[in-house]
Amino acid sequence: MNFFSPQKEVLLSVIAYSLCSGSLVLINKLTLHYLPFPSLVIAFQLAACITLVYGAKLLGYIDVDPFNWQYVKPYLLYTGFFCFGVYCNMRSLASSNVETVIVFRALAPVMVAFLDAIFLGREWPSQRSWAGLSTLVLGAYLYANEDEKFQTQGYSAYGWPALYTIVIALEMAYGKSIVKSVPLKTRSGPVIYTNVLGFMPMLVFAMAGKEYGKLWDFWWTGSEQRLPPVSVVLLIIGALVGTLIGYSSWWCRSVVSATSFTLIGVVNKCLTILMNVMIWDQHATPGGIFALFICISGGMIYKQAPMRGASSTKTAAGEDNKTDDDETLDLIEKEQTGEESTIVEKEKGDGAAQRRLG
């Protein structure tokens, strides 16, 4: 049942997703400033999300897919990519500025384009898309030339961001490959599967990074305020935003076209950059920010390739002539007539990752 008109629903979903996605990176960056324990911070967010989702289920507000071992098995590898990707993201934020992380995140489509064509049955990118991907690489190169850490440390300064890009690309590709084999019925399904399966691995990452001992030393340093109040506030906000981004992203994707959703993601990066410059002193130089916007422009040029053979199934007056607005209206109409379940199920494989990586 829809409580809003189609126009209001599109507007509200875009605002909700943009606020969550644009703010989560900065929230995690600020949290790590006060609590330099990336794995434990993520473990707390995962546990909080699990509590909130099942609490809402117990109160009768939402439905959640039950755990099924048949579905757990394919999600184990996906969760491994997710956990390692989140860990790399947090380590990148701890060692680099926000713009560096965004630049490397913007390079992920280059790898995904190859994985799509080789393993997932998509066409190779068009000339327009290759131009967009080349623009991304150019922007990253210009950014490296402006980055002070790269000037002094060389390629070692980009170890965690580069690893993050590789892992997130593999995560997205594998997530798409399990969509048809894991027919979860609710939007809570991929969120709760990923959080529950990812909680224990994050504790293992914390052990590998010796974060328990560091937390013990941090707590017993003799300071009057062992846990600064602002860090508690950031933990709570991060847990809430991390939970909401999963739902807001699926809400948004159900009422706008794929192209529109991509452009919204680009705007989110602009919002993150603006907020970072305003509230944080650890940001890139003006030249670096200009290079970052070149990366973002490359993302706007890129257009996802169709599935192989998809063009032969289109009618002469069909989808080839549709605009983004036509696609949006089609999605809204399908949701109103109760046919959106097919769209939701086709997109679930890579949606759970959105909740953490903004």
Secondary structure as UniProt FT lines:
FT   HELIX           6..34
FT   HELIX           38..58
FT   TURN            59..60
FT   HELIX           69..95
FT   HELIX           98..106
FT   HELIX           108..119
FT   HELIX           127..146
FT   HELIX           148..153
FT   HELIX           154..158
FT   HELIX           159..177
FT   TURN            178..181
FT   HELIX           188..208
FT   TURN            209..210
FT   HELIX           211..219
FT   HELIX           229..255
FT   HELIX           258..279
FT   HELIX           286..301
FT   TURN            308..309
FT   HELIX           310..313
FT   TURN            316..317
FT   HELIX           319..321
FT   HELIX           324..336
FT   TURN            337..338
FT   HELIX           341..347
FT   HELIX           348..350
FT   TURN            351..353
FT   HELIX           354..357
//
